[in-house]
Amino acid sequence: MKDENVLKMEKFFERDRFASHCGVKIEEVNSNYAICSAKISDFTLNAADCVQGGMVFTLADLTFSTLANFLHPNTVTQFASITYLNPAVGETLYAKAWEVSRTKHNAVYNVEIYNEKNLIVATCQASGFILG
């Protein structure tokens, strides 16, 4: 049975057709963090048989956005930067986001992206502008 927070955020993102097409799933969200996942498939691989960087970024972006919009509805991305640390290989990628700072209309988040063996494949920092 899915948690009510997850159901709420799935409803919020039901029109995010790109993330849905990429297979990104919201696993957990609460006032401290959000976790999303994506299965690695042939569709997600680049020419070197690792997950394509854009897919890793999509997972990081949706995870940040899940937490930001859970905590502060109607938050949009202002800035995001990603650093790729290791080839993204395995069966599943996960991303965990947490809020680092918040002011009236701005919030900053850190996101770690890792595989099922807890190998960190990338880190991302994103800031959101809180519209609501």
Backbone torsions as a table, in degrees:
resi	resn	phi	psi	omega
1	MET	NA	130.1	-178.8
2	LYS	-77.7	144.2	176.3
3	ASP	-64.9	146.9	-179.0
4	GLU	-63.1	-30.7	176.6
5	ASN	-65.3	-41.5	178.3
6	VAL	-64.5	-44.8	179.3
7	LEU	-61.0	-40.9	178.5
8	LYS	-60.7	-45.4	-177.7
9	MET	-75.0	-31.8	174.1
10	GLU	-62.1	-40.7	177.0
11	LYS	-62.1	-44.1	-180.0
12	PHE	-58.7	-40.4	-175.4
13	PHE	-98.2	11.1	-175.6
14	GLU	-60.7	-22.8	178.4
15	ARG	-93.2	2.2	176.9
16	ASP	-79.9	82.2	-173.4
17	ARG	-66.9	-31.0	-178.8
18	PHE	-67.7	-51.5	-179.9
19	ALA	-61.6	-37.9	177.9
20	SER	-63.8	-44.6	178.7
21	HIS	-61.0	-34.7	178.9
22	CYS	-78.6	-8.1	176.9
23	GLY	84.1	19.1	179.5
24	VAL	-73.5	130.7	-179.0
25	LYS	-121.5	139.2	174.4
26	ILE	-84.8	120.1	-177.9
27	GLU	-96.4	-40.3	-175.1
28	GLU	-158.1	143.2	173.9
29	VAL	-152.9	134.6	176.6
30	ASN	-151.6	-171.4	-175.9
31	SER	-71.7	-8.6	-178.8
32	ASN	-105.0	-32.3	-175.7
33	TYR	-164.0	166.8	171.0
34	ALA	-130.0	145.1	175.4
35	ILE	-128.4	130.4	174.6
36	CYS	-125.9	163.2	-179.8
37	SER	-140.1	163.8	173.8
38	ALA	-150.8	128.2	175.6
39	LYS	-71.5	138.8	175.3
40	ILE	-82.8	128.4	179.7
41	SER	-138.3	175.2	178.2
42	ASP	-57.4	-34.9	179.3
43	PHE	-60.3	-31.2	-174.2
44	THR	-90.7	-5.3	-173.0
45	LEU	-88.8	147.9	174.7
46	ASN	-96.3	-171.1	-177.1
47	ALA	-66.0	-21.4	179.1
48	ALA	-92.6	9.1	-179.4
49	ASP	63.1	29.4	169.9
50	CYS	-114.1	164.7	177.4
51	VAL	-64.5	132.5	-179.7
52	GLN	-61.9	139.2	-176.4
53	GLY	-55.7	-36.3	178.4
54	GLY	-63.8	-32.3	177.1
55	MET	-69.7	-41.8	177.4
56	VAL	-60.9	-43.8	179.3
57	PHE	-64.9	-40.7	178.3
58	THR	-59.2	-42.8	177.8
59	LEU	-62.9	-45.0	179.0
60	ALA	-62.4	-44.0	-177.0
61	ASP	-64.7	-43.7	-179.6
62	LEU	-68.9	-33.0	179.1
63	THR	-67.8	-46.7	174.7
64	PHE	-57.5	-47.7	-176.9
65	SER	-65.2	-34.1	177.0
66	THR	-61.2	-49.9	-179.3
67	LEU	-67.9	-44.6	-178.4
68	ALA	-58.9	-43.8	-178.2
69	ASN	-79.4	-21.0	172.1
70	PHE	-70.3	-45.5	-178.4
71	LEU	-77.6	-38.0	-173.5
72	HIS	-139.3	85.5	-176.9
73	PRO	-51.4	143.4	-179.7
74	ASN	69.9	47.8	174.1
75	THR	-101.1	133.7	178.0
76	VAL	-117.9	153.3	-179.5
77	THR	-68.5	130.6	172.9
78	GLN	-98.2	-43.5	-173.9
79	PHE	-154.7	144.9	173.3
80	ALA	-149.7	139.6	179.1
81	SER	-135.2	135.8	-178.8
82	ILE	-125.8	143.0	175.3
83	THR	-121.5	121.3	179.3
84	TYR	-88.1	125.7	-173.6
85	LEU	-107.6	-37.2	-178.3
86	ASN	-142.7	154.8	174.7
87	PRO	-59.1	136.9	-179.7
88	ALA	-87.7	100.0	179.7
89	VAL	-131.2	163.1	179.2
90	GLY	128.4	-153.0	-178.8
91	GLU	-104.7	-35.6	-175.1
92	THR	-143.9	141.1	170.7
93	LEU	-105.6	145.0	176.8
94	TYR	-125.8	153.4	173.5
95	ALA	-135.8	138.6	177.4
96	LYS	-124.8	127.3	-179.2
97	ALA	-117.2	145.1	172.5
98	TRP	-143.2	151.6	-178.6
99	GLU	-82.5	134.2	-178.6
100	VAL	-100.8	-37.8	-175.2
101	SER	-156.0	149.6	175.0
102	ARG	-146.4	135.1	170.0
103	THR	-119.6	-166.4	-174.6
104	LYS	-53.7	-51.8	-176.8
105	HIS	-121.3	8.2	-178.5
106	ASN	-131.5	143.1	176.2
107	ALA	-142.0	145.7	-178.3
108	VAL	-119.3	139.9	-176.2
109	TYR	-132.4	146.8	168.4
110	ASN	-106.9	144.8	178.7
111	VAL	-134.9	132.8	172.1
112	GLU	-112.6	134.7	178.5
113	ILE	-114.0	130.5	-174.6
114	TYR	-148.0	163.5	178.6
115	ASN	-98.0	-175.6	-175.7
116	GLU	-66.7	-13.9	176.3
117	LYS	-97.5	13.1	-179.4
118	ASN	64.1	23.0	173.0
119	LEU	-78.7	119.4	178.2
120	ILE	-70.4	122.6	179.3
121	VAL	-102.9	-23.0	179.4
122	ALA	-164.5	158.7	170.6
123	THR	-126.9	150.2	-177.2
124	CYS	-139.6	142.5	170.3
125	GLN	-121.8	132.5	-178.2
126	ALA	-135.2	148.5	173.7
127	SER	-123.1	144.9	179.5
128	GLY	-122.1	148.2	173.9
129	PHE	-100.0	123.7	-176.3
130	ILE	-88.5	108.4	-178.8
131	LEU	-76.7	-41.0	-173.7
132	GLY	-82.0	NA	NA
